[in-house]
Amino acid sequence: MPTFIKVVGLVTITGALLTSPSFAQKTTQSAKSPVASTAANETPNITEAERLRNARRQQARSLLISLATEARSFRGEGLRARTLTRIAELLWSVDNEQARELFRRAWEAAEVADRDDKGDQNFREQVLTPLGRLDRCLAEEFLQKMKEEQERAPRSQDYDSNMWELDQAAQHRLDLAKSLLRAGQIEQALQFADPILNRATISTLDFLTDLRDQSAAEADRRYGALLTASGNNVLSDANTVSLLSSYLFSPQTYFVFNPGGTASWAVPRVSLPAPNVTPQLRLAFFQTAAAILSRPQPPPDQDQTTTGVAGKYMLLKRLLPLFDSLAPG
């Protein structure tokens, strides 16, 4: 543990060195001065400033790589993963190739830590969060590894019977997108989220609602595409409609009905008002909902829907006032 404390302290100091204004600031004297002022006696000063900046950059790089080597002595894979991730993040502006190598080592340690850890920590997610801001290709590579690992594992029956939930690999992808969205990096967030925004789940609709706070047009456009995808999906049922309705009428409050007709729901910490969307988007929802809900109900012994007859009835009872008051005649 003393070694870990030492490394963390040195990482902090090195990070301060890399992010200090004196290190990051570019020399601007030549831009501000007129052409006539570029006298021969000023050139050595500019050259010296560049030399000092390069020397400090190399010093910081050497120190960070040395700290990464020390991290190998940690007994805990979780500590090693966190430390290597932080070092790689700091090293990125100095040497991104070396930083990528450290991210790979951090990922290997995180994989072991996630297999061995019995708690709620997710070390791979802690690697993905900063990596997603810096290198999309490497983050996608790691997400693909998680997907392949999941495909090799036995399929969860709980997931089969809860079609409104994302599988673990997709949830990791969306969690990364959410972290980028919270940081205001909308374009990068959407690059990671878009591959899984074609399925109505609590997580994807949560993301779209959060996205709407920052870019209503982008969120509404993707919600419209989700309506189309849901309408074309043969597995969509009354619960799909219930989740889709939340985006327009009860943001981040979700009702899910079981075959016995009982509802479970997730309620946000803060009640959110219904968004002000275009009549065309609201009409698209009602058309999609009507198409899904009017599908023939299969016989009880062949019913694969998540609601059954009783759950579908309760959903219709809940949505009927919305159809009466807001759907076009």
Residue pairs with C-beta under 8 A, 6 or more apart in sequence:
3 70
3 73
3 74
4 74
4 79
4 83
6 70
7 67
7 70
7 71
7 83
8 83
10 63
10 67
11 64
11 67
11 83
11 86
11 87
11 90
14 60
14 63
14 64
14 67
14 90
15 86
15 90
17 23
17 56
17 60
18 24
18 60
18 90
18 93
18 94
23 53
23 56
23 57
23 60
27 46
27 49
27 50
29 42
29 46
30 38
30 46
57 94
60 94
61 91
61 94
61 95
61 98
64 87
64 90
64 91
64 94
65 91
65 98
67 83
67 87
68 83
68 84
68 87
68 88
68 102
68 105
71 79
71 80
71 83
71 84
71 87
72 80
74 80
74 83
76 113
77 109
77 110
77 112
77 113
77 116
77 123
78 109
78 110
78 113
78 117
78 121
78 123
80 106
80 109
80 113
81 106
81 107
81 109
81 110
81 113
81 123
81 126
81 127
82 106
82 123
82 126
84 102
84 103
84 105
84 106
84 109
85 102
85 103
85 106
85 110
85 126
85 127
85 130
85 131
87 102
88 99
88 100
88 102
88 103
88 106
88 130
88 131
89 99
89 130
89 134
91 98
91 99
91 102
92 99
92 134
96 134
96 135
99 134
100 135
100 138
103 127
103 131
103 135
103 138
104 138
106 127
107 124
107 127
107 142
109 123
110 123
110 124
110 126
110 127
111 124
113 121
113 123
114 122
114 123
114 124
117 123
122 172
124 142
124 146
124 172
125 172
125 175
125 176
127 142
128 139
128 142
128 143
128 172
128 175
128 176
129 176
129 179
131 138
131 139
131 142
132 139
132 176
132 177
132 179
132 180
132 188
132 192
133 180
133 183
133 185
133 188
136 188
136 191
136 192
139 176
139 192
140 192
143 169
143 172
143 173
143 176
143 192
146 168
146 169
146 172
147 169
147 170
149 169
150 167
150 168
150 169
159 165
159 167
161 306
162 306
163 235
163 239
163 306
164 200
164 201
164 202
164 239
164 240
164 243
164 256
164 306
165 201
165 202
165 203
166 174
166 196
166 199
166 201
166 203
166 204
170 196
171 203
173 192
173 193
173 195
173 196
174 192
174 193
174 196
174 203
174 204
174 207
176 192
177 189
177 190
177 192
177 193
177 207
178 189
178 207
178 210
180 186
180 188
180 189
180 192
181 189
181 207
181 210
181 211
181 214
184 214
186 211
186 214
186 215
186 218
189 211
190 211
190 218
193 204
193 207
194 222
196 204
197 204
197 207
197 208
197 222
197 225
197 226
198 225
198 226
198 229
199 226
199 229
199 230
199 233
200 226
200 230
200 236
200 240
200 243
200 244
201 243
202 243
202 254
202 266
204 226
205 243
205 244
205 246
205 247
205 252
205 254
206 252
208 219
208 222
208 223
208 226
208 247
209 219
209 246
209 247
209 251
209 252
209 272
211 218
211 219
211 222
212 219
212 220
212 275
216 275
220 277
220 278
220 281
223 247
223 281
224 281
224 284
226 244
227 244
227 284
227 285
227 288
228 288
230 236
230 240
230 244
230 288
230 292
231 287
231 288
231 291
231 292
233 240
236 292
237 292
237 295
237 305
237 306
237 307
237 312
238 257
238 292
238 293
238 305
238 306
238 307
238 311
238 312
238 315
238 316
239 256
239 257
239 305
239 306
239 307
239 311
239 315
240 292
241 288
241 289
241 292
241 293
241 315
241 319
242 254
242 255
242 256
242 257
242 315
242 318
242 319
243 254
243 256
244 285
244 288
244 289
245 285
245 289
245 319
245 322
246 252
246 253
246 254
246 255
247 275
248 274
248 275
248 277
248 281
248 282
248 285
249 274
249 322
250 272
250 274
251 268
251 272
251 273
251 274
251 275
252 266
252 268
252 272
253 265
253 266
253 267
253 268
253 271
253 272
254 265
254 266
255 263
255 264
255 265
255 315
255 318
256 263
256 264
256 265
256 306
257 263
257 306
257 307
257 310
257 311
257 312
257 314
257 315
258 264
258 306
258 307
258 308
258 311
259 303
259 306
259 307
259 308
259 309
259 310
259 311
260 308
260 310
260 311
261 308
261 310
261 311
261 313
261 314
262 311
262 314
263 314
263 318
282 326
283 327
283 328
286 323
286 326
286 327
286 328
289 319
293 312
293 315
293 316
297 303
297 309
297 312
298 304
298 305
300 308
300 309
303 309
305 311
305 312
307 314
307 315
